[in-house]
Amino acid sequence: MFTDNLKSRGYLPHFDRTGYVHTVRISEFDIVPPNLRRPSTKNPYGACRLGHPAVANTIVESLNHLHQQNIINLFAYVVMPNHVHILARFNDAISDVMRNFKSFTGKANNSILGRTGEFWQPDFYDQWVETDDDFRMAKSYIEFNPVRAGLCESTEDWRFSSAFLPTCDLEALNRAS
């Protein structure tokens, strides 16, 4: 099913069909994946540049811009210190949207931080959200991420999150599209 829409650029496969809801995770360039971490790894979590408020604001503003331009329908997001989670319906090819988003935010954030070079890891991880239960679980997972990480007491305390947005009804969205 939909195998003609699977794309790969040599890293991770992506289901690149427009109009579907996905969760997406993008990570800073210098994070060491858990399966590759060694006791000698100096900073496996990377530089945590996304913890800088101006950098996190750039991410949030860019996501809101994509939503306002109807490139995505944004349902949930969280900007963590070294990665970002997004729950959205992609109205353009997910690979194009993410490439443009990462290019713009990477350049803007490097400028804010007075640095050059890679900002994001080369690829992103996405998962197609098939059911209402999947949607609710993904939204909860995303918004509770800073609480689970011990960064705040409740979801509403995390400044760079969609936790304050009204709950989205996926069934209604599906009927409308």
Solvent accessible surface area in square Angstrom, and as a share of the most:
residue,aa,sasa,rsa
1,M,174,0.78
2,F,50,0.21
3,T,98,0.57
4,D,116,0.60
5,N,29,0.15
6,L,97,0.48
7,K,93,0.40
8,S,73,0.47
9,R,113,0.41
10,G,71,0.68
11,Y,127,0.48
12,L,69,0.34
13,P,88,0.56
14,H,1,0.00
15,F,20,0.08
16,D,13,0.07
17,R,88,0.32
18,T,68,0.39
19,G,32,0.31
20,Y,60,0.23
21,V,7,0.04
22,H,1,0.00
23,T,26,0.15
24,V,2,0.01
25,R,100,0.37
26,I,1,0.00
27,S,13,0.09
28,E,0,0.00
29,F,96,0.40
30,D,51,0.27
31,I,25,0.13
32,V,41,0.24
33,P,54,0.34
34,P,102,0.64
35,N,119,0.61
36,L,100,0.50
37,R,67,0.25
38,R,139,0.51
39,P,146,0.92
40,S,97,0.62
41,T,40,0.23
42,K,200,0.85
43,N,81,0.42
44,P,25,0.16
45,Y,120,0.46
46,G,4,0.04
47,A,52,0.40
48,C,48,0.29
49,R,46,0.17
50,L,3,0.01
51,G,44,0.42
52,H,80,0.36
53,P,68,0.43
54,A,42,0.32
55,V,0,0.00
56,A,1,0.00
57,N,53,0.27
58,T,17,0.10
59,I,0,0.00
60,V,21,0.12
61,E,115,0.51
62,S,13,0.08
63,L,1,0.01
64,N,57,0.29
65,H,96,0.43
66,L,22,0.11
67,H,78,0.35
68,Q,136,0.60
69,Q,103,0.46
70,N,94,0.48
71,I,48,0.24
72,I,2,0.01
73,N,36,0.19
74,L,15,0.07
75,F,15,0.06
76,A,0,0.00
77,Y,7,0.03
78,V,0,0.00
79,V,1,0.01
80,M,6,0.03
81,P,31,0.20
82,N,18,0.09
83,H,33,0.15
84,V,0,0.00
85,H,18,0.08
86,I,2,0.01
87,L,0,0.00
88,A,0,0.00
89,R,18,0.07
90,F,2,0.01
91,N,46,0.24
92,D,66,0.34
93,A,26,0.20
94,I,2,0.01
95,S,16,0.10
96,D,57,0.30
97,V,6,0.03
98,M,3,0.01
99,R,137,0.50
100,N,90,0.46
101,F,7,0.03
102,K,23,0.10
103,S,50,0.32
104,F,126,0.52
105,T,0,0.00
106,G,7,0.07
107,K,149,0.63
108,A,28,0.21
109,N,0,0.00
110,N,15,0.08
111,S,88,0.57
112,I,76,0.39
113,L,55,0.27
114,G,71,0.68
115,R,68,0.25
116,T,122,0.71
117,G,54,0.52
118,E,102,0.46
119,F,7,0.03
120,W,12,0.04
121,Q,49,0.22
122,P,80,0.50
123,D,14,0.07
124,F,6,0.03
125,Y,94,0.36
126,D,16,0.08
127,Q,104,0.46
128,W,63,0.22
129,V,12,0.07
130,E,115,0.52
131,T,70,0.41
132,D,33,0.17
133,D,85,0.44
134,D,49,0.25
135,F,3,0.01
136,R,138,0.51
137,M,130,0.58
138,A,15,0.11
139,K,21,0.09
140,S,52,0.33
141,Y,112,0.43
142,I,3,0.01
143,E,17,0.08
144,F,95,0.39
145,N,14,0.07
146,P,0,0.00
147,V,41,0.24
148,R,128,0.47
149,A,59,0.46
150,G,62,0.60
151,L,74,0.37
152,C,24,0.14
153,E,157,0.70
154,S,42,0.27
155,T,14,0.08
156,E,125,0.56
157,D,85,0.44
158,W,51,0.18
159,R,160,0.58
160,F,21,0.09
161,S,1,0.01
162,S,0,0.00
163,A,19,0.15
164,F,145,0.60
165,L,61,0.30
166,P,113,0.71
167,T,116,0.67
168,C,29,0.17
169,D,80,0.42
170,L,10,0.05
171,E,91,0.41
172,A,41,0.31
173,L,48,0.24
174,N,77,0.40
175,R,168,0.61
176,A,92,0.71
177,S,104,0.67
